[in-house]
Amino acid sequence: MVNFTTFKNSNHFLDLKKEENCLTEKGLKVYIQDSNEGLSRLAISLPKSEANAVKRNKFRRKIKEVVRGLEINNIFYIYIVGTKKATKLKYRELRNIIESHPKLN
């Protein structure tokens, strides 16, 4: 089980949003980078233009459950960007996409 907190400032995002940290699949972009802090950080983004508030919140809840369920021992920064297509993914599909990121293996 992974414990995490949210990003506090934009400097974390600038370092994280690089092509070598990104995995894009089925309308979902997953950025993962090793961290040298004591706690993993998670950020989830889904633009208003992609879905209404109910769908955005449901997407965030699914992503948080997937990240909590990961069996990893390292500490990571995780930034997930979704699209309208990604909001329709099931829990199992989200989990498979996130677990397939090369930095987690």
N, C-alpha and C positions, 0 to 999 in steps of 0.2 A: 504494500500500500504506500502510495506516494503522498507526502504532505507538501502543500504548496501555498503560496501567497500570490498576490497580484503584483504587477509592475507598478512602480511608484513614479517614474519619470520617463521622458522620451529618450533619454540616452540609452536605456536598455534596448529599445526598439531599433535604434540606428545601428547598433552593433549586430543585432540579431537578423535583420532583414537583408541578408546576403544570399546570393544564389547557391553557395555551397552548403548552406544550412536548410535549404528548401526542398520539400517533396510536394509535388502537385499531382493530385489524383481525384477524379470525380467531383470537381468543383471545390475541392478543399486544398488549401495551402497550409502545410505544416512546417514551421521553422523551429528547429531544435539546436541548441548550442550548449556546450558544457559550461558549468558555472563554478566559480571558486568561492561562492558564498555558502552559508550553512543551510540554506533552504531553497528548494525549487520554486520557480516563479512561473505563473501561467497567465496568458492574456488571450482573450477570445474576441474576435471582431467579425461582425456581420452587419453590413451597411443597412440603413433604413430603407433604401431603395430596393433591396433584395427581398425583404419579408416584413410582415407587420410585427408588432411588439410581442404578441403571443408566440409566434414561430421563432423569433430571435431568442426569447427566454427559454423555450423548450430546447432549442439547439444548444444553448449555453449549459443547460442542466445535463444534457447527454454528454457533451464534451467533458465536463467536470467529472462525471462518473467514469468515463473511459480513462481519464488521466489518473484518477484515484485508484483504479484497478490495475494499473501497470505494475508489473513486477520488475522494477529496476532498482539498482542500488546506488547509482550515481546521482548527482545533483545537476539538473538541467534548467535552462530557460526554455519555455515552450510558448510559442505564439501561433495561434490557429486563426486563419482567415477563411470564412465561408462564403458561399454564394447561394443563390436560390436553389440550385441543384443539390447542394450539400445539405440543405435543411430537410430533404426527403430521405436521407440515408438512415438506415436502421443502426441501432447500437452496435451490432456485430460488425457491420461494414465500417463504421467509424473506428472501431477498435482495430480491425485488420489494417486499415490505412495508417493509423498512427503507429502501430507496432512495426510496420514495414519500413519505417524511417531508418536510413542507414546508421544514424548516430546512436540508435537504441540497441543495435545488434552488436 
